[in-house]
Amino acid sequence: MVRCVLTVFVTIFGFSAFAHSQFIQIVNGIPVDANAQTQPGGLLTVDEAVQNAVIDFERHGERGDWQKAFRVLENLPAEKRVGMLPMGNGFMVPSRVKLWRMLVDVNAEGRQAFRLFYEPKAKQLYTQMQGQLASNPAEAFKNAELIYDQYFITSYGDDVANLLGDVAFEKGQFIEAANRWKSIVDYHTDTDLSVPQLLVKSASAYVGAGRALEAQQLLGQLKQRHAQAQVKVAGREWSAVEYVTGLLGGSVRMGTENVGGASTELKLGQENLKKSWEVSFNSAKGRSALKAAVSQNYYYRSGFETMVPNHANDGQRVFVNWLGIIFAVDVQSGKLLWRTEPFEKIHPHFNEMQQGRVDLSRYDIQVIGEQVFATMVPLDRLNYWQPAVMLSTWNAQSGAKGWASGGDQNGQLSYIGRVYPWNGGGLIVSHQQQQANMTLNFLNLSTGKSEWTMPLGTITGKQNPYSGGQVFPVPEYGEIGRQLCLMTNSGSILQISPGEKKIDGQFRLYEQPTTTNQQNYYYNAAPSEETQLHTRGRMLVRDGLLLFKEVGRTELYCVDIQSQNVLWKRPTVSSAMIVDVDDRFIYLMNSELSAHSRVDGKLVWSVKLPIAGGGLSIASGPKTAFVATRRGLFEIDKNDGRIVRIVRTDETDVAGISMQLIGDHLVTISDHAVTGYSLALGAAASTSVLPDTSTSASEGQP
């Protein structure tokens, strides 16, 4: 039904005139200037002339002097509507968006005055546009945008918005199409177009983008205000309510969404779990050396002793980044397939790690296709002051070394976070070591060559209390429609169009100080819970909405980045980290697991668990969730947070533990071992502890 309807829309409205027109990014229904530039902090420049014009417009409007107010806007042609302006709710938007909203929000007296002054000009542009549709579609498109941008509240604005929505829909730009059509319903109240038809078209666009929540909201409007309305689709009369109901009933996600933290079903029997295999990367001797390093340098309290290394899997193998030593384990057999260095080679460097020479969160890993990507500091650079973080690659199957970038060979270039796959390549943030100016790089994943870069501005770091310098936050990525959302974990979310290499907007969670914070640090003080648990800021995308919480902050957000709207914000604790989201709840974890409502963010339940280290994670079943701890797997009822049972395991000596469900195995990664538990029905779970005997992959053996 859905695919048929999407095709029908293209046929009905016949908007091929603009099929090859240039692409203009739409924010809140407004075309955004593609030539806008950035300034420090990841912001687009705030033009003083535009800012003063806003002040003048508001001043004249308050006095009812509409002729002077509209003359202010008239003196700002499209080419001068540049930079960013605050919307007042944390969002910074292109000035053209702000000016458009100011225009459509004027009162009835202002609207009447505007039409008196500018109706003839709008009519002239509309007549020109109609004459150019066949002969010069590019110029017709330009005039249509001009009418929408500067003359929307005239009697021609709704017709132009409807046409531009049809064009966007034909191009597959569903959110832009919905924004155009909804702008008529929301801001052109005297339109002679069919409102039910506009709502149906908008709902169809939202379904096409995979945003069922917005389509359901429009269905609610139809039921309340237009329950008996009929609309024509493909020459056939339909009930508007029944039509949208049918769309939602058979909807398929056609938009691209990055839904992080999606639940993985885990089903366990009643018996205790027995290890199928175990790979120890930090032997008993190594753990003794680590304990001694922590004891001898106890005053640093970096949380090193509770760290669980970052890891990834490709469905067959687990890849682990243990302080720059990368290794792979086969999930079925537990065989150590390859490693980049002998594990014991890190032992002499435990003192340096405990002293905070390197930010532990900078050791990341992921697998893309048959390549393993890891950010790391080479072992021979650990004794350097604030060494650069390199990005290196290996073949996932053999462990053969691929390309590497950053560090000494690239002028102390340092990478932050993971590579985000994009258009056949990868995006990653970098900076010159100890410099706060950040850059987004588009890498060729085969060669590591940077094909283009774009500045993100200055991202504020925190002072390293032990070794000096700055500790920069690790960014999070999400994708909505054609836009990349980048959470800096430093107070901002940037809306980026990588294809055009520009920042379209920004949401600021809070203001960063303009000067460096001078903080007092107390040696030998107990580490904070976020340090002990190694919590990270997380941003997930679900139903076209951003759900996020920064590291070290207490606010949990749900934001519609497309419409610049904060749906809700709820207080929580600074050490809590988002670990999962389902249709009802957002799950946060520190030493407790808590569930917050997706509807309004309210806390529904919370349960205390024996968690004292890193690796915060859960695995979800249909009705329950499992959390790995040193006391076993806790099964939690997702409805009320009740502890259903505890499935005992043999991992009682771990400081922190993470878990992944990979095929028919539950795999846990602790601070010193990777362990597999077979979940296959009828499988004999024999314990096979594999000794640390393999040689380095760099020496040609697994």
C-alpha positions as CSV (number, residue, x, y, z in Angstrom):
1,M,0.0,0.0,0.0
2,V,2.7,2.5,1.0
3,R,4.9,2.1,-2.0
4,C,1.9,2.3,-4.3
5,V,0.8,5.5,-2.6
6,L,4.2,7.1,-2.9
7,T,4.2,6.4,-6.6
8,V,0.7,7.7,-7.0
9,F,1.7,11.0,-5.5
10,V,4.3,11.5,-8.2
11,T,1.8,10.7,-10.9
12,I,-1.0,12.8,-9.5
13,F,0.8,16.1,-9.1
14,G,2.9,15.9,-12.2
15,F,5.8,18.0,-11.0
16,S,8.5,16.9,-13.5
17,A,9.3,20.5,-14.3
18,F,11.7,20.7,-11.3
19,A,13.1,17.2,-11.5
20,H,16.7,18.4,-12.3
21,S,16.7,21.6,-10.3
22,Q,19.5,22.3,-7.8
23,F,19.2,20.9,-4.3
24,I,18.6,23.4,-1.5
25,Q,18.6,22.2,2.1
26,I,15.4,22.9,3.9
27,V,15.4,23.7,7.7
28,N,11.9,24.1,9.2
29,G,10.5,24.5,5.7
30,I,13.0,27.2,4.7
31,P,15.8,26.9,2.1
32,V,19.1,27.4,3.8
33,D,22.0,29.3,2.4
34,A,24.6,26.8,1.2
35,N,27.5,29.3,1.5
36,A,27.2,30.0,5.2
37,Q,30.4,29.7,7.1
38,T,31.4,28.5,10.5
39,Q,32.9,30.2,13.5
40,P,34.5,28.8,16.7
41,G,32.2,26.6,18.7
42,G,30.7,24.9,15.7
43,L,28.4,27.9,15.0
44,L,27.5,29.6,11.8
45,T,28.5,33.3,11.9
46,V,26.0,35.7,13.5
47,D,25.8,38.7,11.1
48,E,25.5,41.9,13.1
49,A,23.4,43.6,10.4
50,V,20.9,40.7,10.5
51,Q,20.8,40.7,14.3
52,N,20.1,44.4,14.3
53,A,17.4,44.0,11.7
54,V,15.6,41.5,14.0
55,I,15.7,43.9,16.9
56,D,14.4,46.7,14.7
57,F,11.6,44.5,13.3
58,E,10.4,43.5,16.7
59,R,10.5,47.1,18.0
60,H,8.4,48.5,15.1
61,G,6.0,45.5,15.3
62,E,5.4,46.1,19.0
63,R,4.4,49.7,18.1
64,G,2.1,48.6,15.3
65,D,4.3,50.5,12.7
66,W,4.1,47.7,10.1
67,Q,5.3,49.8,7.2
68,K,8.7,50.4,9.0
69,A,8.8,46.8,10.3
70,F,8.3,45.3,6.8
71,R,10.8,47.8,5.3
72,V,13.4,46.3,7.6
73,L,12.9,42.9,6.0
74,E,12.7,44.4,2.5
75,N,16.2,45.8,3.1
76,L,17.5,42.3,3.7
77,P,17.4,40.5,0.4
78,A,18.2,36.8,0.2
79,E,21.9,37.3,-0.3
80,K,22.1,39.2,3.0
81,R,20.2,36.8,5.1
82,V,23.3,34.9,6.2
83,G,24.6,33.4,9.5
84,M,22.7,32.1,12.5
85,L,20.2,33.5,14.9
86,P,18.9,32.0,18.2
87,M,15.4,30.7,18.3
88,G,15.2,31.1,22.1
89,N,14.9,27.4,22.9
90,G,18.5,26.4,22.6
91,F,18.5,26.1,18.8
92,M,20.6,28.2,16.5
93,V,19.1,28.3,13.1
94,P,19.9,30.0,9.8
95,S,18.8,33.6,9.8
96,R,16.4,33.0,6.9
97,V,14.5,30.5,9.1
98,K,14.3,33.0,12.0
99,L,13.2,35.9,9.7
100,W,10.5,33.6,8.0
101,R,9.2,32.6,11.5
102,M,9.0,36.3,12.5
103,L,7.0,37.1,9.4
104,V,4.5,34.3,9.7
105,D,4.0,34.9,13.4
106,V,2.7,38.5,13.0
107,N,-0.8,39.2,14.2
108,A,-3.9,39.7,12.0
109,E,-3.3,43.5,11.7
110,G,0.3,42.8,10.5
111,R,-0.9,40.2,8.0
112,Q,-3.4,42.6,6.5
113,A,-0.8,45.4,6.3
114,F,1.7,43.0,4.6
115,R,-0.8,42.0,1.9
116,L,-1.6,45.6,1.3
117,F,2.1,46.4,0.7
118,Y,3.3,43.3,-1.0
119,E,0.5,41.5,-2.7
120,P,1.3,43.1,-6.1
121,K,4.9,42.0,-5.9
122,A,4.0,38.4,-5.0
123,K,1.5,38.3,-7.9
124,Q,4.2,39.5,-10.3
125,L,6.6,36.8,-9.2
126,Y,3.9,34.1,-9.3
127,T,2.9,35.0,-12.9
128,Q,6.6,34.9,-13.9
129,M,7.0,31.5,-12.2
130,Q,4.0,30.1,-14.1
131,G,5.4,31.3,-17.4
132,Q,8.8,29.8,-16.7
133,L,7.7,26.3,-15.6
134,A,8.1,24.8,-19.1
135,S,10.8,27.0,-20.6
136,N,13.1,27.7,-17.7
137,P,12.4,25.5,-14.7
138,A,15.6,26.6,-12.9
139,E,14.4,30.2,-12.9
140,A,10.9,29.2,-12.0
141,F,12.2,27.3,-9.0
142,K,14.2,30.4,-7.9
143,N,11.0,32.5,-8.0
144,A,9.0,29.9,-6.2
145,E,11.6,29.9,-3.4
146,L,11.6,33.7,-3.3
147,I,7.8,33.8,-2.9
148,Y,7.9,31.2,-0.1
149,D,10.8,32.8,1.6
150,Q,9.7,36.5,1.6
151,Y,6.0,36.6,0.6
152,F,4.6,33.5,2.2
153,I,1.7,35.2,4.0
154,T,0.3,36.7,0.7
155,S,-2.4,34.9,-1.1
156,Y,0.2,33.1,-3.3
157,G,2.3,31.6,-0.5
158,D,0.2,28.5,0.0
159,D,0.1,27.6,-3.7
160,V,3.9,27.9,-3.9
161,A,4.4,25.9,-0.7
162,N,2.1,23.1,-2.1
163,L,4.1,23.0,-5.4
164,L,7.5,23.0,-3.6
165,G,6.2,20.1,-1.4
166,D,5.3,18.1,-4.5
167,V,8.8,18.7,-5.9
168,A,10.5,17.6,-2.7
169,F,8.3,14.5,-2.5
170,E,9.2,13.5,-6.1
171,K,12.9,13.8,-5.2
172,G,12.4,11.5,-2.2
173,Q,13.0,14.4,0.2
174,F,10.0,13.4,2.4
175,I,10.7,15.5,5.5
176,E,11.1,18.6,3.4
177,A,7.9,17.8,1.6
178,A,6.0,17.3,4.8
179,N,7.4,20.6,6.2
180,R,6.3,22.5,3.1
181,W,2.7,21.1,3.3
182,K,2.4,21.5,7.0
183,S,3.6,25.1,6.8
184,I,0.4,25.8,4.9
185,V,-1.8,24.2,7.6
186,D,0.1,25.8,10.4
187,Y,0.8,29.3,9.1
188,H,-1.5,30.0,6.1
189,T,-4.9,29.7,7.9
190,D,-7.0,31.3,5.1
191,T,-5.8,28.9,2.4
192,D,-8.3,27.7,-0.2
193,L,-6.4,24.4,-0.5
194,S,-8.0,21.3,1.0
195,V,-6.6,21.0,4.5
196,P,-7.4,17.3,4.8
197,Q,-5.6,16.7,1.5
198,L,-2.5,18.6,2.9
199,L,-2.6,16.5,6.1
200,V,-2.9,13.3,4.1
201,K,0.0,14.3,1.9
202,S,2.1,15.2,4.9
203,A,1.3,11.9,6.6
204,S,2.3,10.0,3.5
205,A,5.6,11.9,3.4
206,Y,6.3,11.1,7.1
207,V,5.5,7.4,6.5
208,G,7.9,7.5,3.5
209,A,10.6,8.9,5.8
210,G,9.9,6.2,8.4
211,R,8.6,8.6,10.9
212,A,5.3,6.9,12.0
213,L,5.0,9.0,15.1
214,E,4.4,12.3,13.2
215,A,2.0,10.5,10.8
216,Q,0.0,9.2,13.8
217,Q,-0.2,12.8,15.2
218,L,-1.6,14.0,11.8
219,L,-4.1,11.1,11.9
220,G,-5.2,12.4,15.3
221,Q,-5.8,15.9,13.7
222,L,-7.9,14.3,10.9
223,K,-10.0,12.3,13.4
224,Q,-10.6,15.4,15.5
225,R,-11.3,18.0,12.9
226,H,-11.9,16.3,9.6
227,A,-13.4,12.9,10.5
228,Q,-15.8,12.9,7.5
229,A,-13.4,14.4,5.0
230,Q,-12.8,12.8,1.6
231,V,-9.6,13.1,-0.4
232,K,-8.8,12.1,-4.0
233,V,-5.8,9.8,-4.6
234,A,-5.1,8.4,-8.1
235,G,-8.6,9.5,-9.2
236,R,-10.3,7.6,-6.4
237,E,-12.2,9.1,-3.5
238,W,-10.9,8.0,-0.1
239,S,-11.8,8.7,3.5
240,A,-8.9,10.8,4.8
241,V,-8.9,9.0,8.1
242,E,-9.1,5.5,6.6
243,Y,-6.4,6.3,4.1
244,V,-3.8,7.4,6.6
245,T,-4.9,4.6,8.9
246,G,-4.1,2.2,6.0
247,L,-0.7,3.8,5.5
248,L,0.2,3.3,9.2
249,G,-1.2,-0.2,9.3
250,G,1.1,-1.4,6.5
251,S,3.9,1.1,6.9
252,V,7.5,0.1,6.2
253,R,10.5,2.2,7.1
254,M,11.8,3.7,3.9
255,G,13.9,6.4,5.4
256,T,17.5,5.9,6.6
257,E,17.7,5.8,10.4
258,N,20.6,5.0,12.6
259,V,18.9,3.4,15.5
260,G,21.6,2.9,18.1
261,G,21.1,0.7,21.1
262,A,18.4,-1.4,19.5
263,S,17.4,-4.3,21.8
264,T,18.7,-7.8,21.2
265,E,16.5,-10.6,22.3
266,L,18.1,-12.9,24.8
267,K,16.4,-16.0,26.1
268,L,18.0,-18.2,28.9
269,G,17.0,-21.4,30.4
270,Q,16.6,-22.0,34.2
271,E,20.0,-23.5,34.8
272,N,23.2,-21.6,35.7
273,L,25.4,-20.6,32.8
274,K,28.7,-22.5,32.3
275,K,31.6,-21.1,30.2
276,S,32.1,-22.6,26.8
277,W,35.4,-20.9,26.4
278,E,37.5,-18.0,27.8
279,V,40.3,-16.0,26.4
280,S,42.3,-14.2,29.1
281,F,44.1,-11.0,27.9
282,N,45.3,-9.9,31.3
283,S,46.8,-12.9,33.1
284,A,47.0,-13.4,36.8
285,K,50.5,-12.0,36.6
286,G,49.3,-9.0,34.7
287,R,46.5,-8.3,37.1
288,S,49.0,-8.4,40.0
289,A,51.1,-5.8,38.1
290,L,48.0,-3.6,37.5
291,K,47.0,-3.8,41.1
292,A,50.5,-2.8,42.1
293,A,50.5,0.1,39.7
294,V,47.2,1.3,41.1
295,S,48.5,0.9,44.7
296,Q,51.7,2.8,44.0
297,N,50.0,5.6,42.2
298,Y,46.8,5.5,44.2
299,Y,46.6,9.3,44.4
300,Y,45.8,9.6,40.6
301,R,42.5,7.6,40.8
302,S,42.0,7.5,37.0
303,G,39.6,4.5,37.1
304,F,42.1,2.4,35.3
305,E,41.5,-0.7,37.5
306,T,37.7,-0.8,36.6
307,M,38.1,-0.3,32.8
308,V,36.5,-2.7,30.4
309,P,38.1,-2.4,26.9
310,N,35.9,-1.3,24.0
311,H,34.9,-4.1,21.6
312,A,32.9,-4.8,18.5
313,N,31.7,-7.9,16.5
314,D,30.8,-8.9,13.0
315,G,28.5,-11.7,13.9
316,Q,31.3,-14.3,13.9
317,R,34.2,-12.7,15.7
318,V,34.7,-10.4,18.6
319,F,37.3,-7.6,18.3
320,V,38.8,-6.0,21.3
321,N,41.0,-2.8,21.8
322,W,42.9,-3.4,25.0
323,L,45.0,-0.3,25.5
324,G,46.2,-0.4,21.9
325,I,46.6,-4.1,21.6
326,I,44.0,-5.3,19.1
327,F,42.9,-8.9,19.0
328,A,40.1,-11.1,17.5
329,V,38.3,-14.1,19.0
330,D,36.2,-16.6,17.1
331,V,32.7,-16.7,18.8
332,Q,32.0,-20.4,18.1
333,S,35.3,-21.9,19.2
334,G,36.8,-19.3,21.4
335,K,40.0,-19.4,19.4
336,L,42.3,-16.4,19.6
337,L,42.5,-15.7,15.9
338,W,45.1,-12.9,15.9
339,R,46.5,-10.1,18.0
340,T,48.8,-7.2,17.2
341,E,51.1,-7.5,20.2
342,P,51.8,-10.0,23.0
343,F,49.4,-9.2,25.8
344,E,52.2,-9.0,28.4
345,K,53.9,-6.1,26.4
346,I,51.5,-3.7,28.1
347,H,52.5,-4.7,31.6
348,P,55.4,-2.2,32.0
349,H,53.1,0.6,31.0
350,F,50.5,0.2,33.7
351,N,52.0,3.0,35.7
352,E,51.7,5.4,32.8
353,M,48.1,4.4,32.2
354,Q,47.2,4.8,35.9
355,Q,48.8,8.3,35.9
356,G,46.4,9.4,33.2
357,R,48.9,10.0,30.4
358,V,46.2,9.0,27.9
359,D,42.4,9.4,28.1
360,L,41.1,5.8,28.4
361,S,37.9,6.7,26.3
362,R,40.1,7.4,23.3
363,Y,40.7,3.6,22.7
364,D,37.9,2.8,20.4
365,I,37.3,0.0,17.9
366,Q,34.8,-1.0,15.2
367,V,34.5,-3.3,12.2
368,I,33.3,-2.2,8.8
369,G,33.2,-5.0,6.2
370,E,36.4,-6.8,6.4
371,Q,38.3,-4.0,8.1
372,V,38.9,-3.4,11.8
373,F,39.3,0.3,12.7
374,A,40.8,1.3,16.1
375,T,42.0,4.6,17.6
376,M,45.0,4.1,19.8
377,V,48.3,5.3,21.1
378,P,51.3,3.1,20.1
379,L,52.9,1.5,23.1
380,D,56.2,3.2,22.5
381,R,54.5,6.6,22.8
382,L,52.8,6.0,26.1
383,N,55.6,7.8,28.0
384,Y,55.2,10.9,25.9
385,W,53.4,13.9,27.3
386,Q,49.8,13.9,25.8
387,P,50.7,11.7,22.8
388,A,48.6,11.9,19.6
389,V,45.9,9.3,19.0
390,M,46.3,7.3,15.8
391,L,43.7,5.6,13.6
392,S,44.9,2.2,12.4
393,T,43.3,-0.6,10.4
394,W,43.7,-4.4,10.2
395,N,42.2,-7.2,8.1
396,A,39.4,-8.7,10.1
397,Q,40.1,-12.3,9.1
398,S,43.9,-12.4,9.1
399,G,44.9,-9.5,11.3
400,A,47.2,-8.2,8.6
401,K,48.1,-4.6,9.2
402,G,46.5,-2.0,6.9
403,W,46.9,1.7,6.7
404,A,47.4,4.0,9.7
405,S,47.0,7.8,10.0
406,G,47.8,10.4,12.6
407,G,50.6,10.7,15.2
408,D,54.1,11.6,14.3
409,Q,53.7,10.8,10.6
410,N,50.9,13.4,10.2
411,G,52.2,16.3,12.2
412,Q,50.7,15.1,15.5
413,L,47.2,14.7,14.0
414,S,44.9,13.1,16.6
415,Y,41.6,11.3,16.0
416,I,38.6,11.2,18.3
417,G,35.9,8.5,18.4
418,R,34.7,6.1,15.7
419,V,34.5,6.2,12.0
420,Y,31.0,6.8,10.8
421,P,30.2,5.0,7.5
422,W,28.9,7.5,4.9
423,N,28.5,7.3,1.1
424,G,31.1,4.6,0.7
425,G,33.7,6.3,2.9
426,G,33.9,7.2,6.6
427,L,33.6,10.4,8.7
428,I,35.7,11.0,11.7
429,V,36.7,14.0,13.9
430,S,40.3,15.0,14.3
431,H,42.4,17.8,15.7
432,Q,46.0,18.7,16.0
433,Q,47.2,17.3,19.3
434,Q,46.2,19.5,22.3
435,Q,44.5,22.0,19.9
436,A,40.8,22.6,20.4
437,N,39.9,23.3,16.7
438,M,38.1,20.3,15.4
439,T,37.8,19.0,11.9
440,L,35.4,16.6,10.2
441,N,37.3,14.3,7.8
442,F,35.9,12.2,5.0
443,L,38.2,9.2,4.6
444,N,38.7,6.7,1.8
445,L,38.3,3.5,3.8
446,S,40.6,1.5,1.5
447,T,43.5,3.9,1.6
448,G,43.0,6.1,4.6
449,K,43.4,9.2,2.5
450,S,41.3,12.2,3.5
451,E,39.2,13.2,0.5
452,W,37.8,16.4,2.1
453,T,37.6,18.1,5.4
454,M,35.4,20.7,7.0
455,P,36.0,22.8,10.1
456,L,33.7,22.2,13.1
457,G,35.1,25.1,15.2
458,T,36.3,24.8,18.8
459,I,35.1,22.1,21.0
460,T,35.8,22.7,24.7
461,G,37.8,20.1,26.5
462,K,38.5,19.6,30.2
463,Q,41.8,20.0,32.0
464,N,43.6,16.7,32.7
465,P,44.2,17.0,36.5
466,Y,47.2,14.7,36.6
467,S,49.3,15.2,33.5
468,G,48.2,18.6,32.2
469,G,46.7,19.4,28.8
470,Q,43.2,18.9,27.7
471,V,40.9,15.9,27.6
472,F,38.6,16.2,24.7
473,P,35.1,14.5,24.7
474,V,34.3,11.7,22.3
475,P,31.6,12.6,19.8
476,E,28.5,10.6,19.0
477,Y,26.8,10.4,15.6
478,G,23.3,9.9,14.4
479,E,21.6,10.2,11.0
480,I,18.2,11.7,10.2
481,G,17.2,11.9,6.6
482,R,20.0,13.6,4.7
483,Q,21.5,15.1,7.8
484,L,24.3,13.9,10.1
485,C,23.7,14.9,13.8
486,L,27.0,15.1,15.8
487,M,26.8,15.4,19.5
488,T,30.0,17.0,20.7
489,N,29.6,15.9,24.3
490,S,30.6,19.4,25.0
491,G,27.3,21.2,25.1
492,S,26.2,21.1,21.4
493,I,24.6,19.0,18.7
494,L,25.5,20.0,15.2
495,Q,23.3,19.5,12.2
496,I,25.6,18.7,9.3
497,S,25.1,18.2,5.6
498,P,28.3,16.2,4.7
499,G,27.5,16.3,1.0
500,E,27.7,20.1,1.0
501,K,30.3,20.2,3.7
502,K,28.4,22.7,5.8
503,I,26.7,23.0,9.2
504,D,23.0,23.7,8.9
505,G,22.1,24.3,12.5
506,Q,23.0,23.7,16.1
507,F,21.3,22.8,19.4
508,R,23.1,24.2,22.5
509,L,22.4,22.3,25.7
510,Y,24.2,24.8,27.8
511,E,26.7,27.7,27.4
512,Q,30.4,26.8,27.6
513,P,32.6,29.1,29.7
514,T,34.7,31.6,27.7
515,T,37.7,31.0,29.9
516,T,39.3,27.8,31.1
517,N,37.8,26.4,34.3
518,Q,40.2,26.5,37.2
519,Q,39.3,23.5,39.3
520,N,40.8,22.1,42.5
521,Y,41.8,18.5,42.3
522,Y,42.5,16.4,45.4
523,Y,44.9,13.5,45.1
524,N,43.8,10.3,46.8
525,A,40.2,11.4,46.7
526,A,37.6,8.8,45.8
527,P,36.9,8.8,42.0
528,S,33.6,10.0,40.8
529,E,31.0,7.3,39.9
530,E,31.2,8.3,36.2
531,T,35.0,7.7,36.4
532,Q,34.7,4.4,38.1
533,L,32.0,3.2,35.7
534,H,33.5,4.8,32.6
535,T,30.2,6.2,31.5
536,R,30.0,7.8,28.0
537,G,27.6,10.3,26.5
538,R,25.2,8.6,24.2
539,M,22.9,9.7,21.4
540,L,20.3,7.4,19.8
541,V,17.9,7.9,16.9
542,R,14.5,6.5,17.1
543,D,11.4,7.4,15.0
544,G,13.3,10.4,13.6
545,L,13.9,11.8,17.1
546,L,17.1,12.3,19.1
547,L,17.4,10.7,22.5
548,F,20.6,11.8,24.2
549,K,22.5,12.4,27.4
550,E,25.9,13.9,27.7
551,V,28.7,12.4,29.9
552,G,28.9,14.1,33.2
553,R,25.6,16.0,32.8
554,T,22.3,15.4,34.5
555,E,19.8,16.1,31.7
556,L,18.1,13.5,29.5
557,Y,16.7,15.0,26.3
558,C,14.2,14.1,23.5
559,V,14.6,16.5,20.6
560,D,13.0,16.8,17.2
561,I,16.0,18.2,15.4
562,Q,14.1,18.7,12.1
563,S,11.5,21.1,13.6
564,Q,13.9,22.6,16.2
565,N,11.7,21.5,19.1
566,V,12.7,20.1,22.5
567,L,9.9,17.6,23.2
568,W,11.0,17.0,26.8
569,K,14.0,17.3,29.2
570,R,14.2,15.3,32.4
571,P,16.7,15.4,35.3
572,T,18.7,12.3,36.1
573,V,22.2,11.6,37.6
574,S,25.5,12.6,36.0
575,S,26.9,9.1,36.1
576,A,23.9,7.5,34.3
577,M,24.5,6.4,30.7
578,I,21.9,5.4,28.0
579,V,22.3,1.7,27.3
580,D,19.1,0.9,25.3
581,V,15.8,2.1,24.0
582,D,12.6,0.2,23.0
583,D,9.1,1.3,22.1
584,R,8.2,2.2,25.7
585,F,11.3,3.1,27.6
586,I,14.8,4.6,27.5
587,Y,17.1,2.6,29.8
588,L,19.9,4.3,31.8
589,M,22.5,2.6,33.8
590,N,25.0,3.4,36.5
591,S,25.0,1.4,39.7
592,E,21.2,1.2,39.0
593,L,19.2,0.3,35.9
594,S,16.4,2.8,35.4
595,A,13.6,3.1,32.8
596,H,12.3,6.5,31.6
597,S,9.1,6.9,29.5
598,R,9.6,7.6,25.8
599,V,6.5,9.8,25.9
600,D,7.6,12.4,28.5
601,G,10.9,11.2,30.0
602,K,9.5,10.5,33.5
603,L,11.2,7.9,35.6
604,V,9.0,4.8,35.6
605,W,11.2,2.5,37.7
606,S,14.8,2.0,39.0
607,V,16.6,-1.0,40.5
608,K,19.9,-1.2,42.4
609,L,22.4,-3.6,41.0
610,P,25.9,-4.8,42.1
611,I,27.7,-2.8,39.4
612,A,31.1,-1.2,40.3
613,G,33.0,-1.0,37.1
614,G,32.9,-0.3,33.4
615,G,31.2,-2.1,30.5
616,L,27.7,-0.8,31.2
617,S,25.3,-2.7,28.9
618,I,22.1,-4.8,28.8
619,A,20.6,-7.5,26.6
620,S,16.8,-7.4,26.2
621,G,14.2,-10.1,25.7
622,P,10.5,-9.6,24.9
623,K,9.6,-8.9,28.5
624,T,12.8,-8.9,30.5
625,A,16.3,-7.4,30.3
626,F,19.6,-9.0,31.4
627,V,22.5,-7.2,33.1
628,A,25.9,-8.8,33.6
629,T,27.5,-8.4,37.1
630,R,30.1,-10.2,39.1
631,R,27.2,-11.9,40.9
632,G,25.7,-13.3,37.7
633,L,23.2,-12.2,35.1
634,F,20.3,-10.3,36.7
635,E,17.0,-10.7,34.8
636,I,14.9,-7.6,35.2
637,D,11.1,-7.3,34.5
638,K,10.9,-4.5,31.9
639,N,7.4,-3.5,33.1
640,D,8.2,-2.7,36.7
641,G,11.9,-3.2,37.3
642,R,11.4,-6.3,39.5
643,I,14.4,-8.7,39.8
644,V,13.0,-11.9,38.3
645,R,16.0,-14.1,39.0
646,I,19.8,-14.2,39.0
647,V,21.5,-16.6,36.6
648,R,24.8,-17.5,38.1
649,T,28.0,-17.5,36.1
650,D,31.7,-18.2,37.0
651,E,32.8,-14.6,36.6
652,T,33.0,-13.5,40.3
653,D,36.4,-11.9,40.1
654,V,35.7,-9.1,37.6
655,A,35.9,-5.4,38.2
656,G,33.6,-4.5,35.3
657,I,31.8,-6.5,32.7
658,S,30.0,-5.9,29.3
659,M,27.8,-8.3,27.3
660,Q,26.9,-9.0,23.7
661,L,24.5,-11.6,22.2
662,I,26.3,-12.9,19.1
663,G,24.5,-15.7,17.2
664,D,23.9,-18.5,19.6
665,H,26.5,-17.3,22.1
666,L,26.4,-14.8,25.0
667,V,29.8,-13.1,25.0
668,T,31.0,-11.1,28.0
669,I,34.0,-8.8,28.0
670,S,35.4,-8.1,31.5
671,D,38.4,-6.1,32.6
672,H,40.7,-9.2,32.0
673,A,38.9,-11.8,29.8
674,V,36.5,-12.5,26.9
675,T,34.1,-15.3,27.8
676,G,31.6,-17.2,25.7
677,Y,28.5,-19.0,26.8
678,S,26.7,-21.3,24.3
679,L,23.0,-20.7,24.2
680,A,22.3,-23.4,21.6
681,L,19.5,-25.8,22.6
682,G,20.9,-29.2,23.7
683,A,24.5,-28.0,23.5
684,A,26.9,-29.3,26.1
685,A,28.4,-26.3,27.7
686,S,31.9,-27.5,28.3
687,T,34.4,-25.2,30.0
688,S,37.4,-24.5,27.7
689,V,39.7,-21.9,29.1
690,L,42.2,-21.0,26.5
691,P,45.7,-20.1,27.8
692,D,47.5,-17.0,26.7
693,T,50.0,-18.7,24.4
694,S,49.5,-17.3,20.9
695,T,52.0,-15.1,19.2
696,S,51.7,-11.6,17.7
697,A,49.9,-11.4,14.4
698,S,52.6,-9.0,13.3
699,E,54.9,-12.0,13.5
700,G,52.8,-13.9,11.0
701,Q,51.1,-16.3,13.4
702,P,47.7,-16.2,15.0
